[in-house]
């Protein structure tokens, strides 16, 4: 396995802008920056250099990432604390460190460069590799498990929801027929099947035929949308008033959820026609970005993996009014549960291993309340190849 230093293997996305947005909240001595998706530590290093009085808590569920980032950030000694956890455990992580709140939080979503570049992780479809796709090697389910055990209806559902794949039904039926001759184990066989099944005209217009299927499998394996729905409200609540949260997303499913959650706290909850806005209805978040911010052409030329990035950031301007935290959480879960065309969450025809109500495997991920469906298409950006891959 490659052991090059982290700084030689990864270029952080929108680095200068992220630092610009978060640094004002990290000026005081002892200010806490939480990197909820530490990766190889590029953003954390820049924050620690720009904010010499702040400390950083780096969260990641990938042990290889924690090892590489730990070496990179060792020069900051006790100003950096790595933690093996998921970003939706931010409240538990802070409590375990004896910290009452954070002043800044960054979530850099999607699959990392480390995971893409290590062939044996199975995230990249351009090489033949084991169909794994687990961001945390301790997770019980791999992409191969999904391909080999889900019924056609279940496969169709995740391909439509998470990959926005037009040919989801056709692909699913082909997968079920193909596995009758032997289980799927590596990516080349799946890619060959997708080349056969997806019409040539569609392949010519939409880029690599595997991009949407691989995205869908990765999201399903890692419970990414469920994790994000849990993490966003917790990240906001973890911030003290005056604190800031920035999120980098890489496909439309993530970005739409971030947009909805931020908007829920940045707008009044007062019923229409109420003559006086009561304190509990007032906004307690303030947007720091107008819509989404994207990389410049120069950055994309230097780092093509940045092409799909969308950055949103908010400031917490006040303590959360009574009842608004629950409303924010509901906004996240409502967006996550929203099915294509609003059809709700079907039973996907997979073995019931203990998950509530849905007949969906329990993947042993604490904090995962229930299975969560994907969101519908909402913009042309979701057709961008890098946006579909969710690269960071």
N, C-alpha and C positions, 0 to 999 in steps of 0.2 A: 504494500500500500504506500502511496506517495507520502513523503514526510517533509516536503518543502515548507518553509515558514509560511504562516497564514497570510502575511502581508504580500507575499509573492504569488499567492493563488487567488486573490479576490480583490475586486475593486468595489468599494461601497457605493451604493446608488444614491444620487442626490445628496452627497455628503455635506457640501457647504451649506445647502439650504436647510438640512436637518439641524445642523449645529446652530445656524442663525435663528431658527425657530425655538429651539430648546434652551440655548445658553442663557437667555435673560432670566429664566426661572432657577438657574443654578449658580447664581452669583454669591450667595451667602455661604459662610463656612458651614460645612457639614451637610449641605444640600445633597439630596439623594437622586441619582439618575438610575432608572431601571431600564435595562435593555432586555425586553421580553423575548427577543429572538437573537441571542448573542451571535450565533454563527461563528465566523472567524474573527470577530472583534473589531472590525474596521470602524464602525460608528462609535463604539465605546471608546476606542483609542482617541478618536478625534474630539469627543466630548471631554475626556479627561485632560487632554492637552489644552483645550480652549477654556476649561473651567477648573483652574487649579485648586479651588477650595471645595470642590464637590467630590463625592465618592460615587462609585458605580456598582450596581448589582447586576450581574449578567446571568440571565436565565436561558437555558437551552435543554432540550430533552435528548439531544444527540451527544453521546459521550465523546465521540471523536472531535466534534466542534468545541466542546468544553476544554479538551486537552490542548488543541491548537491555539484557541483564544487565550487560555491560561498562560501559555508560553509567551505569546505576543504581549500580554498585558502585565507580565511579571514585574516590569520596570516600575509600575505604579504601586507596588507593594500592597500595603493595607488599604489603599484607596479603591481596590477592586476586589469584589467577592463573587466568585462563580458559584452557581447553584444549579444542580441537576433537577429540573422540573419543567412543567409546561407553562406557557404564558398565561393560561387561564387560572393558574395557581398563584398569581401575583400577590394576593392578599395574604395567603398562607406563608409565602416566602418572606414577605416583609415582617410579619408577626414573628416568624421563627428567628429572624435576625434582630429582634427587639426594636424594629423601626415602626413608628406610628404612621408615617406617610411618606410619599415620594414627592419630589418637586418636578420631575419630568419622567415621561415614559415613552419609549419607542417600541413599536411593533413593526418589524420588517417581515412581511408575510411571504408565503409561497415556499417553494423548494430552494434551497441554498446552492450557491456555486459549488461548495464542497460536495454536496450530495449529487449534483449533476456530474461532477468531474470524476467521481469514484465509480467506475463501471460496475463494480459488484453490488452497488446499492440498487441498481435496476431502474433509476429514474429516467435515463436518457434512452430514447428509442432509436438512435442512430448507430448503436452498437448492440451486439448480442450479449445479453447479460441475464442473470437470474431475475425472475419477476418478483422482486421483493417490494421496493418502494416505501419501506418503513422509515420514517424520520427517527423514530426511537426503536432500536433493535429489539427492545423488550416487548413491543406490541405483539399480540398473539396472531394477528391476521396479516397475510401478505397479499400482494396482487394476484399471485398464482392461486391462493386459496379462493379468492373471489371468482376468478375465471373458472375454477374447477368445481365450485359448489353452488353458486347462485343459479337459480332457474332463469330461463330466458326473460321472464317478466321482470325479475329483479335486476338483471343486467341492463335491460332496456331502460329501466327507470333511472339508474345511476348515470348511464351514458347521456340521457336527455337532460337530466338535472345538472350534473356536474361538468359535462363536456359540451352541452348544447349541440349534440351530434344529430344531424338530420337523418342519418341512416342507422339510428340506434337499434331499431327492431331487426333490421336485416343483419347487422353485425352480431347481435345477441344470438339470433338463430344459428348463424354460422359458427359461433363459438361453441354452442351446445353440441352441434353436429360434429365439429372437429374434435372435441375432447372425448368423444366416444371411442376414438382410436388410441387415446392415451392422454394423460393430463398435460396441461401447459406447464412448462418449467422455465423457459427462457424467452426473451423478448422477440427474437428473430421469427419464431413461428407465428407469434401474434401479429407482427408487422406484415409478414407475408400474407396472412389471412386478410388483413385490412386493405392491403393493396388489391387483392382479388375482389373484395366485396364492394368497396367504394368505387363508384363509376369514375372513369377516366376524366370526364368533364369536370366533376366535382374536385378531383385531385388537382387538376390544373389551376383551378380558381382558389383553392383553400389551403395550398401548401401541403406539408407532409400529411399523409393520410392517418398517421398514428397520433397526431398531437392531441386531438380531443379525447380519444379513448384513454391515453396515458394520463391526461389531466384528471379525468373522471375517476380512474382507478386510484390515483394518488390521493385525491381528496377523500375517497371512501376509506381507503386503508388507514389514513391518519385522523379521520374524523375532523377535518380541518374547519368546516363551517360550524360544526357544533362547538369546537374549541373557541373559534372567534366570537360566536354569539355569547359565550360565557365570559370571554376575556375582556371585551370592550367595556361593559359596565363596570367590571372590577377594576380595570385600569383607571377609569375616570374616578371611581370612588377612592382608589388608593392615593390619588393626588390631593395634596392640601390645596385650599383656595390660593389662587395664584399659580398653581401648577399647570403644566402643559402636557398634552398627549399628542404624539405624531404617529401616523400609520402610513406605511408604504404598502400598497396592494398591487397585484400583478395580473388579476383577471376580474372580469365584471362581477362575478358572484361575490367576491370579497368587497370590492369597492362600493357596491350598492348597499351592502350592510353597514359599512362604515359611514356612508353618507346619511343613512336613515337614523342611526344611533346618535351621531353628532347633532343632527338637526333636531332630534327629540329634546335634547337638553338646551339647545341654543334658541329655541322659540318658546313663546308663551303657551302654557297649557290652559289658559282661561277659556271658558266656553264662549262662543260667539255672542256678542250683545251684552256681555257683562259690563256694567258701567264703570266699575273700578277694578283694576287688576290687583288681586290679593297677593301678598308676598309668596305664598306657596305656588303660585302660577308663573312667577317671573322666571325668565331664562337664567340659568346658572352656568352656562357654557358660552364661550365666544369664539367664533370661527377665526382662525389666523390665516387661512388661505381662502382665496376666492375660487370656489369650485375645487378642482384638483390642479395640482401643479405637476408638471412633467419635465423630464430631462431636456436639456438643450440638444440641438443637432450635434454640437461638438462633443457633448458627453456620450451620446449614443454612438458616434463614430469611434470614440475611444473605448467604450464599453457597450457592445451591442446588447448585452443582457439587460441593460437599463431601459431599453426601448419601450417596454410595456408598463413601466412604473407609473403609479398615480399616488401622489402625496396629499394627504389631508391632515390638518392639525387644529386643535382647539385649546383654549385656556379655560380653566375652571375659575370663574369669577367670584363664586360664593359657595358657601356650604349648600349641600343638596337639600332643597325644600322637602318637607314631609310628603311621602308618597311618590316622589319623582324618581327615586332610584329604582323602584319596582317598575315604573312606567318605562324607564330606559331599558331595563332588562327585557321587558316584554316587547319593546320595539326591535331589539336584536333577535329574539326568538321568533317573533312573527315574521320577520324578514327571512330568517333561516328556514322556517317551515313552509314558506310560500312555494308552491309547486309551479311547474310550467303551466301557464294558462289557468292557474288558480285551482287546480284539481285536488289539492291537498296531498296527503301522504299515504300512498298505498302500501299494502303488504307486498314485499318484494319477493316472496316465495323462497326465503332462505331459512335454514334450520334455526329454530329458536334456542338460543343458548343463554337465555336469562334476561334479555332486554325487555323493558316493560311494553306490553300491549301490541307491539308491531310485528312480532315474529322475526326480529332482527338480531343478529349475533351481539352478545354483550362482549365488547372488546377489552374489558378490563381497564377502562379509562375513567378514573374518578372525575367527578364534575360533569360528566356527560349525562345530562338529564334524560335524554331520549334521542332516538334517531331523528335527524334533521334533514329535510329535503333541500335541494338547491333553489336558486332563484331563476326567474325567467330572463330572457335576453332583453337588454334595455338600451343597447347602444352599439354603434358600429365598431367601437373599440374592441369589443369582444371577438372580432374576427381577426384581429392582429395575431400573427403566429406566436410571437413572444408573449403576448398577453394571455393567450390560451395556455401556454406552457407554465405560466406562473413563475417565471425565473426572477431571482434576485441575486 
